[in-house]
Amino acid sequence: MTMNPQPRRRWAGACLSTLLLSSLLARAGADEPFEIHRDLPYASPAQDRQVLDVYAPRGAKGLPVVFWIHGGGWQAGDKSDVQVKPRAFAGRGFVFVSINYRLLPKVDMGTIIRDVALALRWVHDHIAEHGGDPRRILVMGHSAGAQLAAIVCTDDRYLKEQGLALDILKGCVPVDGDTYDVPAIIETAETRCRVHGLPLPTYGHRVKFGDDPAKHRDLSAVTHVAAGKGIPPFLILHVAGHPDTTAQALRLAASLKSASVPVRVFGAQESTHSKLNADLGLPEDPATKALFAFVDGALAPGDQGGR
């Protein structure tokens, strides 16, 4: 039986395209200024999602570390959601770590925070193996990750459970979070619904954080801000045109200032919740410029985050 040459040509063309794409991807990986170590477990035994990725500049030794916490409403998201951040930080001499954590509703909020603290313990114990400095860690997170970053950098109980202190953290950068003061955002959202005659959200913050006002306060970073705890300097990034994240940024900043913790607030103009996150690391991005100025100050010898 004679085979039609047309399918053969299409098959050969598809194979050639696949090989070309693989070659381009491999070359792109080789051109990156870092090596990627994926899905490293930070618990023993590690449960689902208790893994992290390390982006380490080639030849790294004793470099400061960025510890990134993804967003997604505590019920979605992934450590791969890093956009240009690993390349941008590697170019400035950082090891970049991005973590996963267990999600609602399978676990509660306290368990999620403990996953973050456990991942920080792994970084403290193992990041030197990847060229990082375990005593120079900057914690960052977007959206839900912003709340997790803020709480683990202010409520020292979670790190103490892991045998660590806040002094290993040299800075905290929460990005467009709306839950630094959980009771306030619950009241804001529910009042808005009542005023406009809308039903309360079926899976809103009251449900996510548990229907207990004491728990709402305990899971708020502002509750735990106090002088003398070793809380690191903060840069709070938010979308200037978003009333809720703006109010929460200013609320957290006021709390930090009252405790004499160095803090800066930057409101991104003409941005959105997603765009602010996606643009971090781009050279001409205003929030990125504020971020790197803060980072340089936080890591300067004898400085306290550039008061």
C-alpha positions as CSV (number, residue, x, y, z in Angstrom):
1,M,0.0,0.0,0.0
2,T,1.4,3.4,-1.0
3,M,1.4,6.0,1.8
4,N,0.1,9.5,1.0
5,P,3.2,11.8,1.2
6,Q,1.2,14.7,2.6
7,P,0.7,13.3,6.1
8,R,4.4,12.3,6.2
9,R,5.4,15.9,5.4
10,R,3.1,17.2,8.1
11,W,4.5,14.7,10.6
12,A,8.1,15.6,9.7
13,G,7.3,19.3,10.0
14,A,5.7,18.8,13.4
15,C,8.7,16.9,14.6
16,L,11.0,19.6,13.3
17,S,9.0,22.3,15.1
18,T,9.0,20.4,18.3
19,L,12.8,19.9,18.2
20,L,13.3,23.6,17.3
21,L,11.1,24.6,20.3
22,S,12.9,22.3,22.7
23,S,16.2,23.7,21.5
24,L,15.1,27.3,22.0
25,L,13.8,26.5,25.4
26,A,17.0,24.8,26.4
27,R,19.0,27.7,25.1
28,A,16.8,30.2,27.0
29,G,17.3,28.2,30.2
30,A,21.1,28.2,29.6
31,D,21.0,32.0,29.1
32,E,19.2,32.6,32.4
33,P,21.5,34.1,35.1
34,F,20.5,31.3,37.6
35,E,20.1,27.6,38.1
36,I,16.6,26.4,39.1
37,H,16.1,23.7,41.7
38,R,12.4,22.8,41.7
39,D,10.0,21.1,44.1
40,L,12.4,20.8,47.0
41,P,10.4,19.5,50.1
42,Y,10.6,21.8,53.1
43,A,8.9,19.3,55.5
44,S,9.7,15.8,56.5
45,P,7.7,14.0,55.5
46,A,6.4,16.6,53.0
47,Q,2.7,16.7,52.4
48,D,1.1,18.0,49.2
49,R,2.3,21.5,48.3
50,Q,5.0,21.6,51.0
51,V,7.6,22.3,48.4
52,L,9.6,25.3,47.1
53,D,11.7,26.4,44.1
54,V,15.2,27.9,44.4
55,Y,16.6,30.2,41.7
56,A,20.3,30.6,42.5
57,P,22.7,32.7,40.5
58,R,25.5,30.6,39.0
59,G,28.5,30.6,41.4
60,A,26.4,32.1,44.2
61,K,28.0,32.3,47.6
62,G,26.7,34.2,50.7
63,L,24.0,36.1,48.7
64,P,20.9,37.7,50.3
65,V,17.7,35.8,49.8
66,V,14.2,36.8,48.6
67,F,11.5,34.6,50.1
68,W,8.4,34.9,47.9
69,I,4.8,33.9,48.9
70,H,2.3,33.7,46.1
71,G,-1.3,35.0,46.2
72,G,-4.6,33.4,45.3
73,G,-7.0,34.0,48.1
74,W,-5.4,31.3,50.3
75,Q,-7.2,28.8,48.1
76,A,-5.4,28.9,44.8
77,G,-2.1,30.0,43.2
78,D,1.3,28.4,42.7
79,K,5.0,29.1,43.4
80,S,5.6,29.3,39.6
81,D,3.7,32.6,39.5
82,V,6.9,34.7,39.7
83,Q,7.0,36.4,36.3
84,V,10.3,38.3,35.9
85,K,11.2,38.4,39.6
86,P,13.8,35.6,39.7
87,R,15.7,37.1,36.8
88,A,15.5,40.7,38.2
89,F,16.7,39.6,41.7
90,A,19.4,37.3,40.3
91,G,20.7,40.2,38.3
92,R,21.1,42.1,41.6
93,G,22.9,39.3,43.4
94,F,20.0,37.5,45.2
95,V,19.0,33.9,45.6
96,F,15.2,33.8,45.0
97,V,13.0,31.3,46.7
98,S,9.3,30.8,45.8
99,I,7.1,28.5,48.0
100,N,3.9,26.6,47.8
101,Y,1.8,26.1,50.9
102,R,-1.4,24.1,51.7
103,L,-4.6,25.8,50.8
104,L,-8.1,26.5,52.1
105,P,-10.4,24.7,52.7
106,K,-8.3,21.6,53.2
107,V,-6.4,23.3,56.0
108,D,-7.1,26.4,58.2
109,M,-5.4,29.7,58.2
110,G,-3.1,28.9,61.1
111,T,-1.8,25.9,59.3
112,I,-1.1,27.9,56.2
113,I,1.0,30.4,58.3
114,R,2.8,27.5,59.9
115,D,3.7,26.2,56.4
116,V,5.2,29.5,55.6
117,A,7.3,29.4,58.9
118,L,8.3,25.9,58.1
119,A,9.5,26.9,54.7
120,L,11.5,29.7,56.3
121,R,13.1,27.2,58.6
122,W,14.1,25.1,55.6
123,V,15.6,28.2,53.9
124,H,17.5,29.1,57.1
125,D,18.9,25.6,57.4
126,H,19.6,24.8,53.7
127,I,19.9,28.0,51.6
128,A,23.7,28.2,52.1
129,E,23.8,25.0,50.0
130,H,22.5,27.1,47.1
131,G,24.7,30.1,47.7
132,G,22.3,32.1,50.0
133,D,22.9,33.8,53.4
134,P,20.4,32.4,56.0
135,R,20.7,35.6,58.1
136,R,19.8,38.0,55.2
137,I,16.3,37.1,54.2
138,L,13.7,39.4,52.7
139,V,10.1,38.2,52.9
140,M,7.7,39.2,50.1
141,G,4.2,38.2,49.0
142,H,1.4,39.3,46.8
143,S,-2.3,39.5,47.8
144,A,-3.0,36.6,50.2
145,G,0.8,36.2,50.2
146,A,1.1,39.8,51.4
147,Q,-1.0,38.9,54.5
148,L,1.1,35.8,55.1
149,A,4.3,37.9,54.7
150,A,3.1,40.6,57.1
151,I,1.9,38.2,59.8
152,V,5.0,36.0,59.8
153,C,7.2,39.1,60.1
154,T,5.2,40.6,63.0
155,D,3.8,37.7,65.0
156,D,7.0,36.0,66.2
157,R,5.2,33.0,67.6
158,Y,5.3,31.2,64.2
159,L,9.1,31.5,63.8
160,K,9.7,30.7,67.4
161,E,7.9,27.4,66.9
162,Q,10.6,26.7,64.4
163,G,13.4,27.7,66.7
164,L,14.0,31.0,64.8
165,A,13.8,34.7,65.7
166,L,12.7,37.7,63.6
167,D,16.2,39.0,63.4
168,I,17.0,36.7,60.5
169,L,14.6,38.8,58.4
170,K,16.1,42.0,57.0
171,G,12.9,43.3,55.3
172,C,9.3,42.6,54.5
173,V,7.5,43.7,51.3
174,P,3.8,42.9,51.3
175,V,2.3,43.7,47.9
176,D,-1.4,44.9,47.7
177,G,-2.8,43.0,50.6
178,D,-6.2,43.8,52.1
179,T,-6.0,41.8,55.3
180,Y,-3.4,43.3,57.6
181,D,-6.4,44.3,59.8
182,V,-8.9,41.5,59.3
183,P,-11.8,42.9,61.4
184,A,-11.6,46.2,59.5
185,I,-11.8,44.6,56.0
186,I,-14.6,42.3,57.1
187,E,-16.6,45.3,58.3
188,T,-15.8,47.3,55.2
189,A,-16.9,44.5,52.8
190,E,-20.1,43.7,54.8
191,T,-21.1,47.3,55.2
192,R,-20.6,47.8,51.4
193,C,-23.0,44.8,50.8
194,R,-25.6,46.2,53.2
195,V,-25.5,49.7,51.7
196,H,-25.9,48.4,48.2
197,G,-28.4,45.7,49.1
198,L,-26.1,42.9,48.1
199,P,-25.9,39.4,49.6
200,L,-22.8,38.7,51.7
201,P,-20.1,36.8,49.9
202,T,-20.5,33.0,50.4
203,Y,-16.8,32.5,50.8
204,G,-15.6,35.9,52.0
205,H,-13.0,36.8,54.6
206,R,-15.4,36.0,57.6
207,V,-15.5,32.4,56.4
208,K,-11.9,32.1,55.3
209,F,-10.6,33.5,58.6
210,G,-13.1,31.7,60.8
211,D,-16.3,33.2,62.3
212,D,-14.6,34.2,65.5
213,P,-13.7,37.9,66.2
214,A,-10.8,36.9,68.5
215,K,-9.4,34.8,65.7
216,H,-9.8,37.7,63.2
217,R,-7.7,39.9,65.5
218,D,-5.1,37.2,66.1
219,L,-4.6,36.7,62.4
220,S,-4.1,40.4,61.8
221,A,-0.5,41.7,61.5
222,V,-1.5,45.0,63.1
223,T,-2.4,43.1,66.3
224,H,1.2,41.9,66.8
225,V,3.2,45.0,66.0
226,A,5.1,46.2,69.0
227,A,8.4,47.8,69.7
228,G,11.4,45.8,70.7
229,K,10.4,42.5,68.9
230,G,12.9,42.8,66.1
231,I,10.3,43.3,63.5
232,P,12.2,44.1,60.2
233,P,11.7,47.2,58.1
234,F,8.7,47.2,55.8
235,L,8.0,48.5,52.3
236,I,4.2,48.3,51.7
237,L,3.3,48.3,48.1
238,H,-0.3,48.9,47.0
239,V,-2.5,50.1,44.1
240,A,-3.1,53.8,44.6
241,G,-6.6,53.6,43.1
242,H,-7.8,50.7,45.2
243,P,-9.6,52.0,48.3
244,D,-9.4,48.7,50.3
245,T,-5.7,47.9,49.8
246,T,-4.8,51.6,50.2
247,A,-6.6,51.8,53.6
248,Q,-5.0,48.6,54.8
249,A,-1.5,49.7,53.7
250,L,-1.9,52.9,55.6
251,R,-3.4,51.1,58.6
252,L,-0.4,48.7,58.8
253,A,2.1,51.6,58.2
254,A,0.6,53.6,61.1
255,S,0.8,50.6,63.4
256,L,4.5,50.1,62.4
257,K,5.4,53.8,62.8
258,S,3.8,53.8,66.3
259,A,6.2,51.0,67.3
260,S,9.2,52.8,65.7
261,V,9.6,50.1,63.0
262,P,11.0,51.7,59.8
263,V,8.3,51.6,57.1
264,R,7.7,53.1,53.6
265,V,4.5,53.0,51.7
266,F,4.3,53.2,47.9
267,G,1.1,53.5,46.0
268,A,1.4,52.5,42.3
269,Q,-0.4,54.8,40.0
270,E,-2.4,53.6,36.9
271,S,-1.9,50.0,38.0
272,T,-4.1,47.0,39.1
273,H,-3.9,44.2,41.6
274,S,-2.5,41.8,39.0
275,K,-0.4,44.4,37.1
276,L,1.4,45.6,40.2
277,N,2.6,42.0,40.8
278,A,3.4,41.2,37.2
279,D,5.5,44.3,36.7
280,L,7.7,43.9,39.7
281,G,11.2,43.5,38.4
282,L,10.8,45.4,35.2
283,P,13.5,48.1,34.9
284,E,11.2,51.1,34.3
285,D,8.5,50.1,36.7
286,P,8.1,52.7,39.5
287,A,7.2,50.2,42.2
288,T,10.3,48.2,41.2
289,K,12.5,51.3,41.7
290,A,10.9,51.8,45.1
291,L,11.5,48.1,45.9
292,F,15.1,48.1,45.0
293,A,15.8,51.3,46.8
294,F,14.2,49.8,49.9
295,V,16.2,46.6,49.5
296,D,19.5,48.4,49.1
297,G,18.7,50.3,52.3
298,A,17.6,47.3,54.3
299,L,20.8,45.4,53.5
300,A,23.2,48.3,53.9
301,P,25.6,47.8,56.9
302,G,24.3,49.5,60.0
303,D,21.1,50.7,58.2
304,Q,17.6,50.1,59.4
305,G,15.8,50.0,56.1
306,G,16.3,53.6,55.2
307,R,14.0,55.4,57.7
